[in-house]
Amino acid sequence: MGVRILLGLLSIYVFVGCGSAYKIGQQLKKENGKTSYFRGMVLYDPIKKKQRINVNGKKYFTPASNTKILTFYAAYKSLEDTLQTFRYRETTDSLILRGTGDPGFLYGFNDSLALAFLTAKNKPIYLEDASLAEPVFGDGWSWEDYPYYYMPEKSLFAMYGNVMKMEVKGDSVDFEAPYFANKTMAMDSMIVPREWQKNQFYYQKGKDKRYLTPYITSNTLYAELLTAALGRKVTTIPKSTKEITNTFRNSIKDSLLTQLMVISDNFIAEQLMVQVGLEKTDTASVKHGIRYTKAHLLPNFPQAPKWVDGSGLSRYNLITPEDLVYVLEKMYNEIPHEKLLSYFPVGGKSGTLKKWYANDKPYVFAKSGTLSNNYNLSGYLITKKGNWYIFSLMNNHYKGSSSDRKEEMARILKRIYDRM
């Protein structure tokens, strides 16, 4: 094939790709003029370092769980491969523990090392009554969501994901932590599964169901839960002014990051930012973790986001599509690509995208973000031709179901997959 012919074919290929991007962008702008809700999109070529589509890319949106992309990057860069499970001080006659915000302890991850360490100590165990340097709920969280699984409290010493788990089958009720059995009542009918300011739980008679209900956290409760888990007494004591330098590590960072992104786990998100704050500023605080990340890891946002929590539960969060693409590009440049994609939900295959973007060859690897009247999707798209694109598609303030928004987004992303 001659050089002129090759260059001619290449120019046609580039023109077709650019033409498709232009048409999609123009169509989005046209549709935005007719809709009552707010939509934005950025499509970015990380090889040519060029925006192919930008519609409202500089405008602020409520990101919902797209906030977890920032949290992921903060934890990936800041935390060691194995997280702090607790700090401890050992004397001749006692073992004293202080929490570190580890989300993985007795939460479905491998706890064998931590449990073996505590079980092997043939001396009294004490848990310091230490707490976070901030409230257990984040700024802008909806208080009425307190009894629902997606909004557990943050805490310094966490167990069981800070959620009481039980499964009702006929007359049988099974608890993950049997401690909660005497704090649970069967009801003929119920409105909420837990009292507002009390660890009193309820379930409905005659209805088979799995309950995941956040509990009110306290170090006294953790000592009792740990007593039950270890089969030996754990007692709370006042927080000491003495420095505790010994650290026990157990939870694997990669496992937590995968559940953070694929399952969109709010609890893990908040606790990871607590750990970032503790590791980098010696203050167990999501706010300190965010402050450190913005100053040292993500100093060049195109537009300065308002970032207030780790999970995206807060409606105070504000971020632009360009900001999300900025973080995703850093991840693209700094993490091996196969490993990077393994952290994300896969269209038609896994997590929050299992029912969307199905294809013989997966092409959408992205994090969704959902709050009522808001649905966003940001991540990576690999086209039929093998080209990588970073994208952020954000929809805010629509009425009704998110299904229509998802169908529109599926059409847009499939068109990019087929033509670019």
Summary of the structure (lengths in Angstrom):
residues: 420
radius of gyration: 24.0
end to end distance: 23.4
largest distance: 83.9
contacts: 1404
relative contact order: 0.18
helix: 37%
strand: 24%
